[in-house]
Amino acid sequence: MSQSENRDIRVARHYHDRTAHSSWSVRQGGHYLDWDVKPFLYKVYPDLPVIQLPRELPSLAGDALEALSGAPGALGDLTLEALAALLFFSAGITRKKTYPGGEEMHFRAAPSTGALYQTEVYVLAGAVRDLAAGVYHFCPGDFSLRRLRGGDFRQEAAQAAADPAIAGAPATVIVTAIYWRNTWKYQARGYRHLFWDSGTMLANLLATAAALSLPARLVTGFVDSRINHLVGLDPDKEASLELVPVGVEGAPASPAPSVEPIAPRIIPLSSSEQDYPLLRELHAASSLVDPDEVSQWRFATPLPGRGMPSGLLHLPGPRTRAGRDLSETILRRASTRQFAHVPISGEELSSVLFHATRGVAADFPSGLVDLYLIVNAVDGLPSGAYCYWPQAHGLELLKEGEFRGQAGYLCLEQALGFDASSVIFFLADLPSILPRYGNRGYRLANLEAGLIGGRSYLGAYAQGFGASGLTFYDSEVVSFFSPHAEGKDALFVTVLGRSVKGVPGTTVPIQISKS
Ligand SMILES: Cc1cc2nc3c(=O)[nH]c(=O)nc-3n(C[C@H](O)[C@H](O)[C@H](O)COP(=O)(O)O)c2cc1C
């Protein structure tokens, strides 16, 4: 048995501190983008036959906010059409834009740092109507599957994840990420992005499954090397991140055929690639090495609940329906590029916060990240800094005042933070999380931030306003919310507001300042 390093949590701490942004590190960084080696956005297997996915997709009828809240009603059958809808609304191309130089850019259903789309999707199919059992790669570029293995390998994934129910799920979606697609721009900090971006994609996937009345749940514990081997990826360049068994559980599959090595030819992403050992070291040190370790890891003692303060400010009751279905919500979603200085309502903010934080069916408990807010312009709420308490659906006022300047500054001096109606900062108590979950807890916390961020996007677009993910100055975010946030770490930011496009005649001044 190989030795797991998951318990040596100095690795995650070291990685986090080394990849923190400060105004000094950003100005001294010296990294330039080499456009000649910008990685190609699609993984292409030129020798594997193409299976076109159906383009007539089932509708995602039902309200988007209901789909966000999750629980499927009647239980649907996992057909090839339903699988195609799951893939399209989570990882498909939903928009194309041509830039003045003639370059055509393809945008996908879920947001992704820098539109670099390092998240790849595979499907382990066992009992999907109209699809032979096998392991497939999904290519959004031509909306197709390519078969990597024929046969029913569900038992292999079930054993690797110490999760027998996977053997009875009609299919399991396997989410991976190709490092270089993101590190080309973001260097070693890109490891954080693998989880933010797979989180936003999973937000869409889980909501789409709910809208299709298909059960789906998130599995984050598995023997990494076995899942990597199953999909035939090169572990120095790409990594399996999450599994999502989908569909009504049926009879368990028969024992899997032997999992022979495969190495299908792939078109190189660029003429040269740079390796970031810091990133690979953390991935290796957060890997689990055998099913026993997976089981023990999964049953880690949960974090103790935080003591709820008295005197919370109660938000207006969240809407249960937004009046827009999930397909329209996803098709309209695009990160807002400029916010108007007009408020959103208290009910709109309340609905985003409520629906984004109800938790998802997963093998880890929700609540690893805490939501801190700067409110710039929300009707009925004094401007200020707050901490959100999901159980009470209430806000703890930390300091009242105008913090637009600081909001813009903390978001890496980006105007989006200054202009937004509200900025949500995701912080986590890593000193408590890492001892429980090991280095893999670092993956979980970043993933939960991405999931809630992705669900916030959906909650905003369902209600007809906008959102964007943002990056930030790590320790300055914590200082801003301290002493309340003392000892925590900043993980991610999502901003909410109305786009200038929807509010004719508004332009906004840019005034970003540290204090
Ligand atoms: C995790 C995450 C971080 C992001 N960070 C930033 C950011 O710092 N600044 C920014 O302008 N956009 C940011 N974005 C928005 C992306 O640039 C955007 O998702 C991408 O260009 C794709 O466009 P779309 O969201 O409109 O489909 C972020 C998005 C995500 C999901």
The ligand as an ORCA input file, in Angstrom:
! r2SCAN-3c Opt
* xyz 0 1
  C     -14.264     31.340    -10.192
  C     -14.373     32.536    -11.083
  C     -13.535     33.636    -10.908
  C     -13.672     34.736    -11.748
  N     -12.872     35.837    -11.549
  C     -13.044     36.935    -12.328
  C     -12.285     38.119    -12.084
  O     -11.474     38.175    -11.165
  N     -12.527     39.188    -12.882
  C     -13.446     39.160    -13.893
  O     -13.612     40.178    -14.582
  N     -14.175     38.046    -14.146
  C     -14.006     36.941    -13.387
  N     -14.753     35.811    -13.619
  C     -15.686     35.755    -14.758
  C     -15.053     34.979    -15.908
  O     -14.107     35.793    -16.558
  C     -16.140     34.491    -16.855
  O     -16.864     33.490    -16.210
  C     -15.579     33.931    -18.143
  O     -14.978     34.929    -18.915
  C     -16.667     33.270    -18.964
  O     -17.671     34.191    -19.291
  P     -19.182     34.040    -18.859
  O     -19.232     33.844    -17.379
  O     -19.812     35.333    -19.290
  O     -19.769     32.873    -19.580
  C     -14.636     34.716    -12.785
  C     -15.458     33.610    -12.936
  C     -15.340     32.533    -12.087
  C     -16.250     31.361    -12.260
*
